[in-house]
Amino acid sequence: MGLDYSYEIFMPPRNVVRALTRLAEIAPQARDMPPLPVTLPGGEQLIVPFTSKYKSEPVDCSATGMLELDTSIMIDVDDAIREFHLRGSDRVDERGRVSVGYIYLTVRFSPTWHPNFASLQFTAATSGMSRMFVESASVRKVFTDLTAATGGVCCLLDTESDIFDICWLNGETVSGKTVPGVRFSRFHDLVAAWREPAE
């Protein structure tokens, strides 16, 4: 079994459309696949430049409350990306970014363990990408920036241990804090501290 590290962003469910729209903006612009129509809970529809389970057929998650996407994201090249991801065939764009993907995204609109917040979990496709998730400041910044730009309350890095790194909490970048940890002994305590951002 390989490593399946992930970043998980939590936000009010109404902000998921904003998050998916922002994610589409930082996706590679040149694609061979057709865009994917998605119907969200509540009936809202949008088009994203990704696939779902490697297919481009329309997805209706209005009844299931869960959406799965295969995403690619443009990320600034840093040393960790050079070590774990960059190959000679990769094209670095004029802004110093490279396409990283697939990153598997699972959106849960109302998880049972915190039904007032949606969860967007971005999982690395390979062990090398998992290591890059931990080592790359650029990767971490992409996910904390996405959290900030879309009204997220929390962003965690899951390294498949019993301890989660807190990357973003209630409007601030966080470093060196974990759950369980000194401030939050349980995940429940962290959820209780979440504050919805003012619109």
C-alpha positions in Angstrom: 0.0 0.0 0.0 1.2 3.5 -0.9 0.9 6.7 1.1 -2.5 8.6 0.7 -1.9 11.9 2.4 -4.5 14.6 2.1 -5.4 18.2 2.7 -8.9 18.7 4.0 -10.7 22.0 4.0 -13.9 22.7 6.0 -16.4 25.4 5.1 -20.1 26.3 5.3 -21.8 24.2 2.6 -23.0 27.3 0.8 -19.3 28.1 0.0 -18.6 24.9 -1.9 -19.6 26.5 -5.3 -17.2 29.3 -4.6 -14.4 26.8 -3.8 -15.1 24.7 -6.9 -15.1 27.9 -9.0 -11.8 29.0 -7.5 -10.3 25.5 -8.0 -11.3 25.7 -11.7 -9.4 29.0 -12.0 -6.2 27.5 -10.8 -6.5 24.4 -13.0 -4.4 23.9 -16.1 -6.1 25.8 -19.0 -5.1 23.4 -21.8 -7.1 20.2 -21.6 -7.9 17.3 -23.9 -11.0 16.3 -21.9 -14.4 18.1 -22.2 -15.7 20.1 -19.2 -17.7 18.3 -16.6 -21.3 19.4 -15.7 -22.1 19.0 -12.0 -25.4 19.3 -10.2 -25.0 20.1 -6.5 -27.4 19.6 -3.6 -30.1 22.2 -3.9 -30.0 21.9 -7.7 -27.3 24.5 -8.4 -25.3 23.6 -11.5 -21.8 24.4 -12.6 -19.1 23.3 -15.1 -15.7 22.3 -13.9 -12.5 21.4 -15.9 -12.1 18.0 -14.3 -13.3 14.5 -14.5 -15.2 12.4 -12.1 -14.0 8.8 -11.8 -12.0 9.5 -15.0 -15.2 10.3 -16.9 -16.8 13.5 -18.3 -20.4 12.4 -18.1 -22.7 14.8 -16.1 -22.6 14.2 -12.4 -25.7 14.7 -10.1 -24.7 14.6 -6.5 -27.9 16.4 -5.3 -29.2 13.2 -3.7 -26.0 11.6 -2.5 -24.4 14.6 -0.8 -21.0 13.6 -2.1 -19.0 14.6 -5.1 -15.8 12.9 -6.4 -13.4 14.7 -8.8 -10.1 14.0 -10.4 -8.3 17.4 -10.3 -5.1 19.0 -11.5 -3.9 22.3 -10.1 -1.2 24.7 -11.1 1.4 25.1 -8.3 4.5 27.2 -8.0 7.7 25.1 -8.4 9.8 24.8 -5.2 12.5 22.4 -4.1 10.0 19.7 -2.9 8.1 19.8 -6.2 11.4 19.5 -8.1 12.4 16.5 -6.0 9.1 14.6 -5.8 7.2 15.6 -8.9 9.0 17.5 -11.7 10.1 15.4 -14.7 11.9 16.5 -17.8 8.7 16.3 -19.8 6.8 18.7 -17.5 6.2 22.2 -18.7 6.7 25.1 -16.3 4.6 28.0 -17.3 5.6 31.7 -17.5 4.6 32.2 -13.9 6.9 29.4 -12.6 4.0 26.9 -12.1 3.6 23.3 -13.0 0.5 21.1 -13.2 0.1 18.7 -10.3 -2.4 16.0 -10.7 -4.3 13.9 -10.4 -5.3 15.1 -6.9 -8.4 13.3 -5.9 -11.1 15.5 -4.4 -14.0 14.2 -2.4 -16.6 16.8 -1.4 -18.9 15.8 1.5 -21.7 18.4 1.8 -22.9 17.4 5.2 -20.6 14.9 7.0 -22.1 13.2 10.0 -19.3 14.3 12.3 -19.9 18.0 11.6 -23.1 18.4 9.7 -23.0 22.2 9.6 -19.8 22.2 7.5 -18.8 20.7 4.2 -15.6 18.9 3.7 -13.3 19.1 0.7 -10.6 16.4 0.9 -7.7 16.5 -1.6 -5.9 13.2 -1.6 -2.5 12.6 -3.3 -2.5 10.0 -6.0 1.0 8.5 -5.3 3.4 8.1 -2.4 5.8 10.7 -4.0 2.9 13.2 -4.2 2.1 12.4 -0.6 5.6 13.2 0.5 5.5 16.4 -1.6 2.3 17.4 0.2 4.3 17.4 3.5 7.5 18.9 2.2 6.3 21.6 -0.3 5.5 25.1 1.0 3.9 25.8 -2.3 1.4 23.0 -2.0 0.5 24.0 1.5 0.0 27.6 0.3 -2.3 26.5 -2.5 -4.6 24.8 0.0 -4.4 27.6 2.7 -5.0 30.2 0.0 -8.0 28.2 -1.3 -9.4 28.0 2.3 -8.9 31.8 2.8 -10.4 32.7 -0.6 -13.5 30.6 -0.3 -14.6 31.3 3.3 -13.2 28.1 4.8 -12.9 27.8 8.6 -10.1 25.2 8.8 -7.5 23.3 6.7 -5.8 20.2 8.0 -3.0 18.0 6.6 -3.7 14.3 7.2 -0.6 12.1 7.1 -2.4 8.9 7.9 -1.5 9.0 11.6 -3.6 9.8 14.6 -2.3 13.4 14.6 -3.5 16.1 12.1 -1.5 19.2 11.3 -3.6 22.4 11.5 -2.7 24.7 8.5 -5.5 27.3 8.7 -8.0 28.1 11.4 -10.6 30.9 11.6 -8.9 33.3 9.2 -5.3 32.7 10.1 -2.4 30.6 8.8 -1.3 28.1 11.5 2.1 26.5 11.9 3.3 23.9 14.4 -0.2 23.1 15.8 -1.9 19.8 15.8 -5.0 17.9 16.8 -4.7 16.2 19.2 -2.4 18.8 20.6 -1.9 21.3 23.4 -4.9 23.5 22.4 -7.2 20.8 21.0 -7.2 17.4 22.7 -9.9 16.0 20.4 -11.2 16.7 16.9 -14.5 17.6 18.5 -12.8 20.5 20.4 -11.4 21.8 17.1 -14.8 21.7 15.4 -16.3 23.5 18.4 -13.8 26.4 17.8 -14.7 26.9 14.2 -16.2 30.3 13.4 -18.0 31.0 10.2 -16.4 34.0 8.4 -18.5 37.2 8.0 -19.8 37.4 4.5 
